[in-house]
Amino acid sequence: MPPKGASTSVNPMRLQSVSRLKIRHPDKQEANPCIGPMTAMLSCWASSANATGGSQGCAGLEKALRECMDKPRPKSGHKSNINYHLSRLYPQIKGPERRKGSLG
């Protein structure tokens, strides 16, 4: 790397080349809305798993979890198309390639 204040026209900076541009996860996953009821039900089952013989106190939580799971999920709307455009425009960004075996 050239010293601070040095001209880059004399000592050009070389950037690392990449084979393709890609954003890893352009669409963020939404949290599952049924995690809360499921956690509550599992903790109820764990606390009532003693020798009493049943989980009658957890029936309300089980019903809430079933209702949550039976609800239709909303369709995911817009998917990001950033990776499509990056792959389409990358050849114009990186410039022409040298052919193997050529010096120029």
N, C-alpha and C positions, 0 to 999 in steps of 0.2 A: 504494500500500500504506500502511495507517495506521502511524503511528509506534509504536515498541515501547511496550507498556503501554496503548495507547489501546483504548477499548471498541469491539468490533465491532458492537454494537447501534447505535451512532451512525454509524459508517462501516463498513457491511457489506462484506465481502470478496467480490468477484465472481470466480468460478472460470470457467475457459475451458470452453465447452460442447463436447461431442463428439457426433458423429452416431451412433456405435455403439461398443460395447465388444467388443474381440476380443484374444485372446492369440495372438501370431503363430505360434509353433511349440509347441503343447502336448505333442506327441509327439516325443521326441528320436529321431533316427536312430541306429541301432546301427552301429558300425564294421564294415566287411566283414572277416570273418576270413581271407579269401584275399589280403589286401593284402601280407602278409609274404612268402608264397611267390612272388607275382607280382613283387615288387620284387627278390627274390633271383634269379629267373630272368632278368629283364630286365637286371640288372647283369652276370650271367654271360654273356648274349648280347653285351652291349656290350664286355666285356673280351676275349671270344674271337672278335671279328669281324675278326681280322686275316687274313692270307693263308693260314692253315693249311687252310681248306677246309671246316670243319664245326664243329658245336657238340656234340661227343660228350661233353664233360665236363658239359654242362648237362642230360643226360637224366634224372638223378635229380630235379633241380629241376622239370623239365617234368612228370614223373610226379606229384610232390607237388602241383603246381598243378592238374593234371587231377583228382586225387582230391578236393582241396578244392572245386573247382568242381562236381563231380558229386554231392557230398553234398546231401541235401535240406535246404532252409532251414527252420528252425522257423517255424511260423505266428506272426505277431505277435498277442499276446494281447489285452489290454485297450486300446482306443483312448480317449483322453480326450474327454469330452463337455462340457468347460468352456465352449466357445464356444456350444454349443446353449443351455446354461443362462443364459449372459450375455445372449444375444439374446432369450431368453424373459422374463427379469426386468428388462431395461433400461427398458421403459415404466414400471414401478413405481418404479424408482430415480430417473428424471429428472423425474417429475411430469407434470402436465398441460401441454399445449402451447397457446400462443395461436394463434388462427386468423389467417391473413393479413388485414390490413386492420382488425383490431380494436385498440383502444387499451388494453384492460384485460386 
